[in-house]
Amino acid sequence: MHGESELTELTPIPCDVFVRYGQWFQKRYVGDVEPASVAGVDRGTSAFVVGLDDGRQLTAAAVVVATGLNGLAYMPEELLRLAPGGPGAGALVSHTSHHSDLPRYAGQRIAVVGGGQSALESAALLHEAGAHVQVLVRERRVLWGSVPQLGRPWLQRLAKPASPLGTGWTLAAVCRAPGGVRRPPAAARLLLFRRALGPSGGWWLRERVEDVVPVRTSCSVTRAEASGSTARLEITGPGGSEPLAVDHVLAATGYRLDIDALAFLAPALRRGIVCVPGSNAPQLTSTFQTSMPGLYVTGSLAAPMFGPMMRFVAGTEYAATRVARDAPRWVVAP
């Protein structure tokens, strides 16, 4: 691809390379893409009505929701109290999804809440930008991914087969047969979804965090209040509670799969979508269709049905081929 050097499992992919790959794929296989935001999707008498932010309306026989994690950011109520007007980069608290420019916090005291890749990578970037950062982790320890091995001996490959998401029989099984994940009861699928991939940091990030950035484990934020331009937290751990004052709290607290968070879908449309028991993620057919005929959902919102690979680029081929075979041809009109 444009003379890029070979990338392997031992090569963390730079963001600009990943973006260029996406643009190359679009030009080669997709064609023209219109840069417009969808303001609303509703069901008409014979087709879906898609409203754009410039006022135009389109009709379509099918709609595929592939919006990733947009709108699904989760933040605990304790932290939301720091920003009555809403979290964001300019408030006392924000979510990692709000950011693309962390150097703005240079010289400030920052508490990062969370113990996964988003928390640990943000902490490294903040530290490297000159912020005074510490990480607050609820778990007893931080987990790190292992360095990939190229050309593993066959006994190791047999004991822990490889998959796009890592090594091990569980990950290999759910990646090779996402359709099989749909067959167990909903409770078993949700358990798999929550535990198959727990929070951890990438192996390549470890040296930028461990013994570099203060990381406090077995602690949680039990109280948070704003005092002028300062966020005053109460941190509770094995030794009791203690105060912590910072200039900003960065919540790396993950995402909640909730179909109601997709505000562009009309309320009546959302109410008509049957959800997986025990969650607010949509129940999907083997072709990713919801209970509303013609409405398809892929990506993270499909993970409780098809497994954790749907949360990543690795799952797009499986989803795209099944949606494309099933969905009616698009009918678009001004």
Buried (B, 14 or more C-beta within 10 A) or exposed (E): EEEEEEBEEEEEEEEEBEEBBEEEEEEEEEEEEEEEEBBBBBBEEEBBBBBBEEEEBBBBBBBBBBBEBEBBBBBBEBBBBBBEEEBEBEBBBBBBBBBEEBEEBEEBBBBBBBBBBBBBBBBBBBBBBEBBBBBBBBBEEBEBBEEBEEEBEEEEEEEBBBBEBBBBEBBBBBBEBBEEBBEEEBEEBBEBBEEBBEBBBEBBBBEBBEEEBEBEBBBBBEEBEBEEEBBBBBBBBEEEEEEBEBBBBBBBBBBBBBBEBBEBBBEEBBEBBEBBEEBBBBBBEEBBBBEBEBBBBBBBBBBBBBBBBBBBEBBBEBBBEBBEEBBEEEEEEE
